[in-house]
Amino acid sequence: MLYFDTSFLAPLILQEPTSADVEKFVTGLPAGELAISQWTRIEFSSLLAREVRMGGLDSRVARDADAQFDALVAESFIVLLPNADDFDLARQNLQTYEAGLRAGDALHLAIAANRRADAIYSLDKALLKAGKLLGVPVSVGIRIAG
């Protein structure tokens, strides 16, 4: 199973410098092995809501982006539901203070780790650093310029 956090999937819907590389990477992966969590869906909607609040996106465009994300998920991803073990491991991860984790990232890592993901793909440098420290298989997946 290959787990994706929100930062890796957002460029599939929102135009970002990494969009073409992320699209090429994801389309080259085996079908049926791609996974996100229900938390990823919440985070994506939160990202859009923040962009609307900050004036970066029109609310109509944000609604369209949310619908595109839902269609992408339905077509290509297994959606994992967090459970009590995931929340317990996320809390434990947060207590590794040197990891510098935020709650959402700790939950992503816990969900993927509890399901023994072969890889956790993220473009979030803090999540990648924390994942390595915690010994989970994190990867940026693509080449990042700079």
BADRENKOL-95767 format. One record per atom (N, C-alpha, C, CB): residue number from 0; atom name; x, y, z. Coordinates in steps of 0.05 Angstrom, whole numbers, plus 5000, padded with zeros to 4 digits. Each point is the difference from the previous one (the first is absolute). Glycine has a CB too. Layout:
<recs>
REC    n  atom    c1    c2    c3
REC  NUM    CA     X     Y     Z
...
</recs>
This chain:
<recs>
REC    n  atom    c1    c2    c3
REC    0     N  5017  4976  5000
REC    0    CA  4983  5024  5000
REC    0     C  5018  5025  5000
REC    0    CB  4963  4975  5024
REC    1     N  5029  5044  4960
REC    1    CA  5014  5026  4998
REC    1     C  4981  5022  5011
REC    1    CB  5028  4984  4960
REC    2     N  4981  5030  5060
REC    2    CA  4984  5020  5014
REC    2     C  5009  5028  4992
REC    2    CB  4993  4968  5039
REC    3     N  4987  5049  4956
REC    3    CA  5006  5027  4991
REC    3     C  4988  5020  5020
REC    3    CB  5000  4985  4952
REC    4     N  5016  5035  5056
REC    4    CA  4989  5021  5016
REC    4     C  4990  5022  4982
REC    4    CB  5032  4989  5038
REC    5     N  4955  5031  4973
REC    5    CA  4987  5021  4986
REC    5     C  5019  5016  4982
REC    5    CB  4966  5002  5037
REC    6     N  5058  5004  4974
REC    6    CA  5019  5017  4985
REC    6     C  5008  4987  4974
REC    6    CB  5016  5018  5043
REC    7     N  4984  4956  4956
REC    7    CA  5008  4986  4975
REC    7     C  4977  5001  4979
REC    7    CB  5031  4971  5027
REC    8     N  4945  5028  4982
REC    8    CA  4977  4998  4982
REC    8     C  4989  5027  4991
REC    8    CB  4989  4957  5021
REC    9     N  5015  5064  4995
REC    9    CA  4989  5026  4993
REC    9     C  5009  5010  4973
REC    9    CB  5000  5011  5048
REC   10     N  5025  4984  4944
REC   10    CA  5009  5009  4973
REC   10     C  4986  4986  4977
REC   10    CB  5043  5010  5020
REC   11     N  4942  4968  4985
REC   11    CA  4985  4987  4979
REC   11     C  4975  5016  4994
REC   11    CB  5017  4956  5015
REC   12     N  4974  5061  5003
REC   12    CA  4975  5015  4997
REC   12     C  5006  5030  4997
REC   12    CB  4976  4966  5027
REC   13     N  5043  5044  4989
REC   13    CA  5007  5028  5000
REC   13     C  5027  5004  4985
REC   13    CB  4975  5008  5044
REC   14     N  5026  5011  4939
REC   14    CA  5025  5004  4984
REC   14     C  5022  5009  5019
REC   14    CB  4973  5011  4959
REC   15     N  5048  4974  5042
REC   15    CA  5024  5005  5016
REC   15     C  5024  4993  4983
REC   15    CB  4976  4992  5044
REC   16     N  5048  5018  4963
REC   16    CA  5024  4993  4985
REC   16     C  5005  4970  4997
REC   16    CB  5019  5043  5016
REC   17     N  4972  4941  5003
REC   17    CA  5004  4971  5000
REC   17     C  4978  4985  4986
REC   17    CB  5025  5005  5042
REC   18     N  4954  5008  4948
REC   18    CA  4977  4986  4989
REC   18     C  5006  4980  4979
REC   18    CB  4975  5041  5010
REC   19     N  5041  4966  4970
REC   19    CA  5006  4981  4978
REC   19     C  5016  4976  5010
REC   19    CB  5000  5038  4968
REC   20     N  5019  4966  5049
REC   20    CA  5016  4978  5011
REC   20     C  4983  4982  5018
REC   20    CB  5041  5029  4999
REC   21     N  4942  4982  5017
REC   21    CA  4982  4984  5017
REC   21     C  4981  4983  4983
REC   21    CB  5003  5035  5037
REC   22     N  4986  4978  4942
REC   22    CA  4981  4985  4983
REC   22     C  5015  4977  4986
REC   22    CB  4973  5042  4993
REC   23     N  5050  4963  4996
REC   23    CA  5015  4979  4987
REC   23     C  5007  4977  5019
REC   23    CB  5019  5035  4969
REC   24     N  4989  4972  5055
REC   24    CA  5007  4980  5021
REC   24     C  4976  4983  5007
REC   24    CB  5035  5031  5018
REC   25     N  4943  4982  4988
REC   25    CA  4976  4985  5009
REC   25     C  4988  4982  4978
REC   25    CB  4990  5038  5032
REC   26     N  5010  4972  4944
REC   26    CA  4989  4984  4978
REC   26     C  5017  4976  4994
REC   26    CB  4979  5041  4981
REC   27     N  5046  4959  5027
REC   27    CA  5018  4977  4995
REC   27     C  4999  4979  5022
REC   27    CB  5028  5031  4976
REC   28     N  4956  4973  5044
REC   28    CA  4998  4981  5023
REC   28     C  4979  4979  4995
REC   28    CB  5015  5036  5031
REC   29     N  4988  4940  4981
REC   29    CA  4981  4979  4996
REC   29     C  4972  5006  5012
REC   29    CB  5038  4968  5001
REC   30     N  4942  5028  4983
REC   30    CA  4972  5005  5009
REC   30     C  4994  4980  5023
REC   30    CB  4986  5016  4954
REC   31     N  4997  4993  5064
REC   31    CA  4991  4983  5021
REC   31     C  5017  5001  5025
REC   31    CB  4981  4971  4966
REC   32     N  5042  5043  5033
REC   32    CA  5018  5002  5023
REC   32     C  5002  5028  5012
REC   32    CB  5026  4963  4980
REC   33     N  4959  5056  5008
REC   33    CA  5002  5028  5009
REC   33     C  4979  5004  5022
REC   33    CB  5016  5015  4954
REC   34     N  4994  4998  5068
REC   34    CA  4982  5004  5023
REC   34     C  5004  5028  5011
REC   34    CB  5002  4951  5010
REC   35     N  4976  5059  5001
REC   35    CA  5000  5024  5016
REC   35     C  4983  4993  5025
REC   35    CB  5005  5032  4959
REC   36     N  4992  4987  5058
REC   36    CA  4982  4996  5023
REC   36     C  4977  5020  4998
REC   36    CB  5038  4983  5029
REC   37     N  4942  5013  4987
REC   37    CA  4978  5019  5001
REC   37     C  5011  5027  5009
REC   37    CB  4967  4963  5011
REC   38     N  5054  5036  5005
REC   38    CA  5013  5025  5009
REC   38     C  5010  5016  4977
REC   38    CB  5013  4978  5043
REC   39     N  4998  5009  4936
REC   39    CA  5010  5014  4976
REC   39     C  4978  5016  4987
REC   39    CB  5034  4963  4993
REC   40     N  4942  5025  5006
REC   40    CA  4978  5014  4988
REC   40     C  4993  5026  5016
REC   40    CB  4982  4956  4983
REC   41     N  5019  5042  5043
REC   41    CA  4994  5023  5017
REC   41     C  5022  5022  4996
REC   41    CB  4977  4970  5034
REC   42     N  5048  5021  4965
REC   42    CA  5022  5019  4996
REC   42     C  4998  5014  4973
REC   42    CB  5028  4972  5030
REC   43     N  4964  5014  4949
REC   43    CA  4998  5012  4974
REC   43     C  4978  5022  5001
REC   43    CB  5016  4957  4977
REC   44     N  4961  5036  5034
REC   44    CA  4979  5020  5002
REC   44     C  5008  5024  5017
REC   44    CB  4966  4963  4995
REC   45     N  5050  5032  5026
REC   45    CA  5010  5021  5017
REC   45     C  5019  5018  4985
REC   45    CB  4995  4970  5040
REC   46     N  5022  5018  4943
REC   46    CA  5019  5016  4984
REC   46     C  4984  5018  4981
REC   46    CB  5034  4963  5002
REC   47     N  4945  5027  4986
REC   47    CA  4984  5017  4982
REC   47     C  4986  5022  5016
REC   47    CB  4993  4960  4970
REC   48     N  4996  5033  5053
REC   48    CA  4986  5021  5016
REC   48     C  5019  5022  5009
REC   48    CB  4969  4964  5017
REC   49     N  5056  5028  4989
REC   49    CA  5020  5020  5007
REC   49     C  5006  5018  4977
REC   49    CB  5020  4969  5033
REC   50     N  4983  5020  4943
REC   50    CA  5005  5016  4976
REC   50     C  4977  5019  4994
REC   50    CB  5028  4962  4982
REC   51     N  4948  5030  5023
REC   51    CA  4977  5017  4996
REC   51     C  5001  5023  5020
REC   51    CB  4972  4962  4982
REC   52     N  5033  5031  5044
REC   52    CA  5002  5021  5021
REC   52     C  5021  5020  4994
REC   52    CB  4984  4966  5033
REC   53     N  5039  5025  4957
REC   53    CA  5023  5017  4995
REC   53     C  4998  5015  4973
REC   53    CB  5028  4969  5027
REC   54     N  4951  5025  4958
REC   54    CA  4996  5014  4974
REC   54     C  5015  4988  4977
REC   54    CB  4993  5040  5026
REC   55     N  5019  4936  4977
REC   55    CA  5015  4987  4979
REC   55     C  4982  4985  4981
REC   55    CB  5038  4998  5031
REC   56     N  4938  4995  4977
REC   56    CA  4982  4984  4983
REC   56     C  4972  5011  5003
REC   56    CB  5029  4959  5004
REC   57     N  4956  5041  4975
REC   57    CA  4972  5007  5000
REC   57     C  4985  4975  5011
REC   57    CB  5005  5032  4960
REC   58     N  4974  4972  5055
REC   58    CA  4985  4978  5012
REC   58     C  4989  4980  4979
REC   58    CB  4988  5031  5038
REC   59     N  5005  4979  4939
REC   59    CA  4990  4982  4979
REC   59     C  5023  4982  4990
REC   59    CB  4965  5035  4986
REC   60     N  5058  4977  5010
REC   60    CA  5024  4984  4992
REC   60     C  5007  4980  5021
REC   60    CB  5017  5039  4973
REC   61     N  4981  4969  5052
REC   61    CA  5006  4981  5022
REC   61     C  4981  4977  5000
REC   61    CB  5019  5038  5027
REC   62     N  4955  4967  4969
REC   62    CA  4980  4979  5000
REC   62     C  5006  4980  4976
REC   62    CB  4966  5031  5021
REC   63     N  5041  4980  4956
REC   63    CA  5007  4984  4977
REC   63     C  5025  4983  5007
REC   63    CB  4981  5034  4969
REC   64     N  5039  4978  5044
REC   64    CA  5024  4985  5007
REC   64     C  4994  4977  5019
REC   64    CB  5027  5042  4993
REC   65     N  4955  4964  5026
REC   65    CA  4992  4979  5020
REC   65     C  4986  4977  4985
REC   65    CB  4996  5035  5036
REC   66     N  4987  4972  4945
REC   66    CA  4986  4979  4984
REC   66     C  5020  4984  4983
REC   66    CB  4958  5029  4999
REC   67     N  5062  4984  4990
REC   67    CA  5020  4986  4985
REC   67     C  5016  4981  5018
REC   67    CB  5003  5039  4968
REC   68     N  5003  4970  5056
REC   68    CA  5015  4984  5018
REC   68     C  4983  4975  5008
REC   68    CB  5024  5040  5018
REC   69     N  4951  4964  4987
REC   69    CA  4982  4977  5007
REC   69     C  4999  4980  4977
REC   69    CB  4972  5030  5029
REC   70     N  5027  4980  4946
REC   70    CA  4999  4982  4976
REC   70     C  5027  4985  4998
REC   70    CB  4968  5032  4977
REC   71     N  5054  4982  5027
REC   71    CA  5026  4987  4999
REC   71     C  5002  4978  5021
REC   71    CB  5020  5042  4984
REC   72     N  4972  4964  5040
REC   72    CA  5000  4980  5022
REC   72     C  4983  4976  4993
REC   72    CB  5008  5037  5034
REC   73     N  4967  4968  4958
REC   73    CA  4982  4978  4993
REC   73     C  5011  4982  4978
REC   73    CB  4962  5029  5013
REC   74     N  5052  4983  4968
REC   74    CA  5010  4985  4977
REC   74     C  5026  4985  5006
REC   74    CB  4979  5034  4971
REC   75     N  5038  4977  5047
REC   75    CA  5027  4989  5001
REC   75     C  5010  4991  5028
REC   75    CB  5008  5029  4962
REC   76     N  4978  4978  5059
REC   76    CA  5011  4996  5027
REC   76     C  4982  4983  5018
REC   76    CB  5024  5043  4995
REC   77     N  4989  4942  5022
REC   77    CA  4987  4987  5023
REC   77     C  4999  5021  5021
REC   77    CB  5017  4953  4988
REC   78     N  4961  5050  5026
REC   78    CA  4998  5020  5022
REC   78     C  5000  4985  5026
REC   78    CB  4974  5033  4971
REC   79     N  5046  4972  5046
REC   79    CA  5003  4987  5026
REC   79     C  4987  5017  5021
REC   79    CB  5043  4978  4985
REC   80     N  4942  5009  5033
REC   80    CA  4988  5014  5022
REC   80     C  5018  4998  5025
REC   80    CB  4953  4990  4981
REC   81     N  5054  5033  5030
REC   81    CA  5016  4999  5025
REC   81     C  4985  4986  5022
REC   81    CB  5023  5042  4987
REC   82     N  4991  4944  5030
REC   82    CA  4988  4986  5023
REC   82     C  5014  5007  5025
REC   82    CB  4985  4962  4970
REC   83     N  5007  5027  5053
REC   83    CA  5012  5007  5026
REC   83     C  5030  4994  5000
REC   83    CB  4956  4990  5022
REC   84     N  5053  4988  4966
REC   84    CA  5029  4994  4999
REC   84     C  5015  5022  4985
REC   84    CB  4989  4951  5001
REC   85     N  4999  5060  4978
REC   85    CA  5013  5022  4985
REC   85     C  5003  5025  5017
REC   85    CB  4981  4981  4958
REC   86     N  4998  5026  5057
REC   86    CA  5001  5023  5017
REC   86     C  5020  4995  5023
REC   86    CB  4953  5011  4989
REC   87     N  5049  4965  5022
REC   87    CA  5019  4994  5021
REC   87     C  5029  5003  4989
REC   87    CB  4967  4969  5022
REC   88     N  5038  5020  4954
REC   88    CA  5027  5002  4989
REC   88     C  5006  5029  4993
REC   88    CB  4997  4953  4982
REC   89     N  4984  5061  5008
REC   89    CA  5005  5029  4994
REC   89     C  5008  5015  5025
REC   89    CB  4966  4998  4962
REC   90     N  5020  4996  5060
REC   90    CA  5007  5013  5025
REC   90     C  5029  4993  5009
REC   90    CB  4951  4999  5014
REC   91     N  5055  4975  4983
REC   91    CA  5027  4991  5006
REC   91     C  5021  5014  4982
REC   91    CB  4981  4955  5015
REC   92     N  5013  5047  4960
REC   92    CA  5017  5014  4981
REC   92     C  5005  5029  5009
REC   92    CB  4984  4971  4963
REC   93     N  4995  5042  5046
REC   93    CA  5002  5028  5009
REC   93     C  5017  5003  5025
REC   93    CB  4955  5008  4981
REC   94     N  5047  4970  5034
REC   94    CA  5017  5001  5024
REC   94     C  5030  4996  4994
REC   94    CB  4961  4983  5026
REC   95     N  5045  5011  4948
REC   95    CA  5027  5000  4991
REC   95     C  5005  5029  4992
REC   95    CB  5001  4951  4983
REC   96     N  5005  5066  5037
REC   96    CA  5000  5029  4996
REC   96     C  5021  5009  4980
REC   96    CB  4985  5004  5046
REC   97     N  5037  4982  4951
REC   97    CA  5020  5009  4981
REC   97     C  4990  4996  4971
REC   97    CB  5036  4988  5033
REC   98     N  4943  4997  4963
REC   98    CA  4988  4997  4973
REC   98     C  4986  5026  4991
REC   98    CB  4995  4951  5008
REC   99     N  4997  5066  5010
REC   99    CA  4987  5025  4993
REC   99     C  4974  4997  4985
REC   99    CB  5045  5019  4999
REC  100     N  4940  4959  5007
REC  100    CA  4976  4994  4985
REC  100     C  4976  5018  5008
REC  100    CB  5016  4954  4997
REC  101     N  4967  5051  4984
REC  101    CA  4974  5012  5004
REC  101     C  4980  4977  5002
REC  101    CB  5012  5044  4976
REC  102     N  4965  4961  5036
REC  102    CA  4981  4978  5004
REC  102     C  4992  4986  4974
REC  102    CB  4983  5025  5039
REC  103     N  5010  4990  4940
REC  103    CA  4992  4988  4975
REC  103     C  5021  4982  4988
REC  103    CB  4970  5039  4993
REC  104     N  5055  4970  5008
REC  104    CA  5021  4984  4989
REC  104     C  5005  4975  5017
REC  104    CB  5021  5041  4981
REC  105     N  4977  4962  5045
REC  105    CA  5003  4976  5017
REC  105     C  4979  4980  4994
REC  105    CB  5019  5029  5036
REC  106     N  4956  4980  4958
REC  106    CA  4979  4981  4993
REC  106     C  5005  4987  4973
REC  106    CB  4968  5028  5027
REC  107     N  5041  4987  4953
REC  107    CA  5007  4988  4975
REC  107     C  5020  4977  5004
REC  107    CB  4991  5044  4976
REC  108     N  5031  4962  5038
REC  108    CA  5021  4980  5004
REC  108     C  4990  4976  5015
REC  108    CB  5033  5037  5001
REC  109     N  4950  4968  5019
REC  109    CA  4989  4977  5016
REC  109     C  4982  4982  4983
REC  109    CB  5002  5029  5041
REC  110     N  4980  4983  4943
REC  110    CA  4982  4985  4983
REC  110     C  5016  4982  4981
REC  110    CB  4965  5036  5003
REC  111     N  5054  4976  4984
REC  111    CA  5017  4985  4981
REC  111     C  5017  4979  5014
REC  111    CB  5000  5040  4970
REC  112     N  5012  4967  5052
REC  112    CA  5017  4981  5014
REC  112     C  4984  4976  5011
REC  112    CB  5030  5038  5013
REC  113     N  4946  4968  4998
REC  113    CA  4984  4978  5011
REC  113     C  4990  4981  4978
REC  113    CB  4986  5030  5037
REC  114     N  5014  4979  4939
REC  114    CA  4991  4982  4978
REC  114     C  5024  4990  4983
REC  114    CB  4957  5025  4999
REC  115     N  5067  4980  5012
REC  115    CA  5025  4991  4988
REC  115     C  5003  5009  4971
REC  115    CB  4999  4961  5031
REC  116     N  4996  5064  4964
REC  116    CA  5004  5011  4973
REC  116     C  5028  4996  4991
REC  116    CB  4965  5035  5009
REC  117     N  5038  4958  4965
REC  117    CA  5026  4996  4988
REC  117     C  5014  5027  4997
REC  117    CB  4984  4959  4976
REC  118     N  5000  5063  5020
REC  118    CA  5011  5026  4998
REC  118     C  4979  5021  5007
REC  118    CB  5031  4985  4964
REC  119     N  4978  5037  5047
REC  119    CA  4983  5023  5007
REC  119     C  5011  5023  4983
REC  119    CB  4988  4983  5048
REC  120     N  4996  5027  4933
REC  120    CA  5009  5021  4983
REC  120     C  4990  5027  5010
REC  120    CB  5001  4968  4961
REC  121     N  5018  5051  5040
REC  121    CA  4994  5027  5010
REC  121     C  5019  5020  4988
REC  121    CB  4982  4981  5043
REC  122     N  5009  5043  4954
REC  122    CA  5017  5022  4992
REC  122     C  5005  5019  5024
REC  122    CB  4982  4997  4953
REC  123     N  5008  4995  5070
REC  123    CA  5003  5016  5024
REC  123     C  5027  4993  5014
REC  123    CB  4949  5002  5006
REC  124     N  5069  5017  4993
REC  124    CA  5027  4995  5011
REC  124     C  5000  4992  5029
REC  124    CB  5018  5032  4967
REC  125     N  4964  4980  5049
REC  125    CA  4999  4994  5028
REC  125     C  4990  4971  5005
REC  125    CB  4991  5049  5010
REC  126     N  4989  4943  4974
REC  126    CA  4990  4972  5003
REC  126     C  5021  4981  4991
REC  126    CB  4953  5016  4992
REC  127     N  5061  4990  4987
REC  127    CA  5022  4982  4990
REC  127     C  5022  4997  5021
REC  127    CB  4990  5014  4952
REC  128     N  5018  5008  5060
REC  128    CA  5021  4999  5020
REC  128     C  4990  4983  5024
REC  128    CB  5017  5045  4985
REC  129     N  4959  4960  5024
REC  129    CA  4989  4986  5023
REC  129     C  4997  4970  4994
REC  129    CB  4976  5042  5015
REC  130     N  5014  4952  4961
REC  130    CA  4997  4972  4993
REC  130     C  5026  4985  5000
REC  130    CB  4961  5013  4972
REC  131     N  5060  4999  5018
REC  131    CA  5026  4987  5001
REC  131     C  5009  4996  5028
REC  131    CB  5012  5021  4957
REC  132     N  4984  4999  5060
REC  132    CA  5008  4997  5028
REC  132     C  4984  4977  5014
REC  132    CB  5011  5050  5001
REC  133     N  4964  4947  4991
REC  133    CA  4983  4979  5012
REC  133     C  5004  4973  4987
REC  133    CB  4967  5036  5012
REC  134     N  5048  4963  4967
REC  134    CA  5006  4975  4987
REC  134     C  4977  4989  4982
REC  134    CB  5029  4990  5038
REC  135     N  4955  5029  4951
REC  135    CA  4979  4991  4981
REC  135     C  5010  5007  4971
REC  135    CB  4963  5008  5036
REC  136     N  5027  4977  4945
REC  136    CA  5010  5003  4972
REC  136     C  4990  5024  4985
REC  136    CB  5004  4951  5000
REC  137     N  5005  5072  5007
REC  137    CA  4991  5025  4987
REC  137     C  5017  5005  4975
REC  137    CB  4984  5019  5044
REC  138     N  5004  4995  4936
REC  138    CA  5014  5006  4976
REC  138     C  4987  5024  4987
REC  138    CB  5013  4952  4993
REC  139     N  5003  5064  4994
REC  139    CA  4990  5023  4984
REC  139     C  4990  4990  4973
REC  139    CB  5031  5032  5024
REC  140     N  4979  4946  4967
REC  140    CA  4990  4987  4975
REC  140     C  5009  5013  4974
REC  140    CB  4962  4987  5027
REC  141     N  5041  5039  4973
REC  141    CA  5007  5015  4976
REC  141     C  5025  5016  5006
REC  141    CB  4952  5002  4984
REC  142     N  5060  5008  4994
REC  142    CA  5023  5018  5003
REC  142     C  4990  5028  5005
REC  142    CB  5029  4971  4970
REC  143     N  4980  5042  5051
REC  143    CA  4992  5027  5006
REC  143     C  5023  5019  4993
REC  143    CB  4969  4984  5038
REC  144     N  5025  5037  4946
REC  144    CA  5020  5019  4992
REC  144     C  5008  5017  5024
REC  144    CB  4983  5000  4953
REC  145     N  5042  5008  5049
REC  145    CA  5008  5018  5021
REC  145     C  5009  4986  5023
REC  145    CB  4971  5033  4985
</recs>
